[in-house]
Amino acid sequence: MGVDMFQAIQEIRQALGEDGISTDNDDLKDHGYSEWSSINIDRLPTAVAYPKCTEEVAKIASICHKYKVPMIPYSGGSSVEGHLSASFGGVSIDFLNMKNIVAFHPEDMDIVVQPSVSWMDMNEKIQDSGLFFPVDPGPPAKIGGMIATNCSGTNAVRYGTMKDWVVNLTVVLSDGRIIKTRRRPRKSSAGYNLNGLFTGSEGTLGFITEATLKLAHIPEETGVAVTTFPTMRAAAKAATQVIHQGIPVGAVELLDNVQMGVINKMGGTGREWKKLPTLFFKFSGTKVGVDDNIQAVRRIVDQNGGSDFEFEQDKAKQATLWSARKEALWSMLCMRKSGNEVWSTDVAVPLSRVPDLVDISKRDLDDLGLFGSMLGHIGDGNFHETILFDGEREREKVSKAVHDMVHRALEMEGTCTGEHGIGLGKKEFLVEEVGENTLDIMKAIKASLDPHWLMNPGKVFDR
Amino acid sequence: MGVDMFQAIQEIRQALGEDGISTDNDDLKDHGYSEWSSINIDRLPTAVAYPKCTEEVAKIASICHKYKVPMIPYSGGSSVEGHLSASFGGVSIDFLNMKNIVAFHPEDMDIVVQPSVSWMDMNEKIQDSGLFFPVDPGPPAKIGGMIATNCSGTNAVRYGTMKDWVVNLTVVLSDGRIIKTRRRPRKSSAGYNLNGLFTGSEGTLGFITEATLKLAHIPEETGVAVTTFPTMRAAAKAATQVIHQGIPVGAVELLDNVQMGVINKMGGTGREWKKLPTLFFKFSGTKVGVDDNIQAVRRIVDQNGGSDFEFEQDKAKQATLWSARKEALWSMLCMRKSGNEVWSTDVAVPLSRVPDLVDISKRDLDDLGLFGSMLGHIGDGNFHETILFDGEREREKVSKAVHDMVHRALEMEGTCTGEHGIGLGKKEFLVEEVGENTLDIMKAIKASLDPHWLMNPGKVFDR
């Protein structure tokens, strides 16, 4: 540990108290390595700080700024692209003690929260109000990281992504200054849209210490439908037709045969599913509207060779029918044997290209002889591959499969990531996707807000 | 004209041809002064350039950059906050010749357009596809300016604002570099959200020369309802209750008694309206859904003392019923006599504060003895005052009314502008709204992209 680092830790300890900073080995490991991640590095953070409020975060930042020590934000820890890695060492800032709902304004349809609030807990707490927060990434995700990566989930086709739900942010800058992007109107044209800039900036421009989020009304009626197809292409075609016809589905998710087999094997859903490409639909609206939409979807499914169409409007039975979708990622992770690693990646393309993309990517995985499942938020052209592999022996092959999928997506005018972000893992693709000039603009913005590159350095792009 | 300016004009003429740049007096006046605007200045641009493509815009920018000449973008010219004013002289860049639909991808639900495409023309051209662009500002607005101001309109309560509909932008930077923010996925987490940053930056960071926009499905069924109330407060309360109950209205607009009287006087709608606070609703969805929603709104209206509830689902009759809302601003402008000026302004507040805001603002106008109307996109807490006044004699009084309304909105945690932008007119309020630190961040971003402050200088904030 260098002298500057040592000094910084001392001063943070002085400012926050003994519990405010840790250099315990397990703590460092927990904050610098993730088994969820498709990428991990050899380095760990040198310390982990535990601020309790915005002012303490600002204090940490000003100390790190003084000693030019890198800072890495940490909330849910469920990033899959190495966002939490300490590429240059430094202090991991865990928002663990900032998990309060600061204010709930049902009459304004918004809520003010700290970064480590869980979106699932939050929704449980406010459910009696008739309101909910509709962005639904993986269960461990916390609001801070959700904003930082501009995450989304199954509801995005209906409700949009994280950036669409931010009213204002309190942000600590690299030198410890505290800013608030906006007051609390649901709509504003006042000055630059800093909400839109900080959302998705992956902790490289500032750390979010408080956020006001819009809320939506819990729909009167919901429904779930599930149906199988002979091929991925047929399933994807049916899904895109549903979107093209403007049927307002709440979600439309595609799981491949491998994924369905894994769910059966792990047995978490209490039933046996056909090992075929399967579409899962959510519906919401009025009772009559949901009935209508289910029938409209059924017609499209039939026209595209779908079968075994099941649907439920009873709450408990809906949950059972949706369970396979819910258990998908978890089941994959449970398949891991000792020495196995997991590489989870996502891309997104214009809607019309989805059938081609899933079809080719599926064949590619098979040709390479890899054990991978495919899962798509197919309604907005976004889908995931999750590949289990045998450590170093298969890494190169997996890397090739991921590279090929990303290049295919870029050729189709798509993006190298629909919702996971760039992190460490996709830097090379970002420059390919947007070009040097656009990347230069991002770097110029970075340099203007964090001239010493102290905030989550090494993520999104290199200096 | 300085030597540098003269040289710049010469070089632009050389690059674009004789028609590419004008120094004609009427041209300068048309581009530097607007009767729509609440603010005009004594200075005009020195020249007006007419590029025909992105490359010509880039050429103009690189010439202006070389000679340090200010550039002001111009498309629809319907800004009300002086966005088009040439505060420091320079070249107004009119996108008049860039008004093509570049590509229409119905199967991807997006459209690629140049900055001077009219949103109304565009919707007419694509209507047979079953798709439409839902952001609906004033009829003269063009896509370039709509993005630059992050505009919205009556549909915002259902469909959001301009920033929610941008897939990618081609932008010319101050030194003539051309960037494209993204490829064409509807959803992406790849790198900084430059769409969100350029949208609403009022031409101060870069000029938009092409945009890909998302499209929405034309709803199966629509409806319109109109109802009057004894007071503004009662009308606003009814409107907020409609939102609170989650009734998915397409729009909910509040017009005050003055506005209704003006519409009667101008006679553009073919009927006589009651001179009372009036709510206008739009509905959309399925036939059954629209029926349901109209009845649900009617119940709320009745509970809040509303009367004369009328509704229509027949297309032609809907248009008649909506006509008063459509004619509102136009009718006000027609009331102008020689020497009259108009000051149109907007603010937005959290939903629960709307009844207080409209009630107090209304009384304030009356107390000052000013002739002003009020009109609100009340469903997202956004509303407008349009004041007709007698030139210099009443300017101070009008200015006071506007200042008071803005301060009231800020005290209610609102914003000084919901959709018009800052421009020249609201710079003093922006700093009050967001604070010096946040403004410094905006300025740092500005300086990083436009270090010589050549792009629309003097707008949003001062150097």
Interface residues (C-beta under 8 A of the other chain):
Chain A: H105 E107 D108 M109 D110 G130 T149 N150 C151 S152 A156 G160 T161 K163 D164 L173 R177 I178 I179 K180 T181 R182 R183 R184 P185 R186 K187 S188 S189 A190 G191 Y192 N193 L194 N195 G196 L197 T199 G200 S201 L205 H217 I218 E220 T240 I243 H244 G246 G285 T286 V288 G289 D292 A348 V349 P350 L351 S352 R353 D380 G381 N382 A409 L410 E413 G414 T415 C416 T417 G418 E419 H420 G421 I422 K426 F429 L430 E433 V434 G435 N437 T438 L439 I441 M442 A444 I445 A447 S448 L449 V460 F461
Chain B: H105 E107 D108 M109 D110 G130 T149 N150 C151 S152 A156 G160 T161 K163 D164 L173 R177 I178 I179 K180 T181 R182 R183 R184 P185 R186 K187 S188 S189 A190 G191 Y192 N193 L194 N195 G196 L197 T199 G200 S201 L205 H217 I218 E220 T240 I243 H244 G246 G285 T286 V288 G289 D292 A348 V349 P350 L351 S352 R353 D380 G381 N382 A409 L410 E413 G414 T415 C416 T417 G418 E419 H420 G421 I422 K426 F429 L430 E433 V434 G435 N437 T438 L439 I441 M442 A444 I445 A447 S448 L449 V460 F461
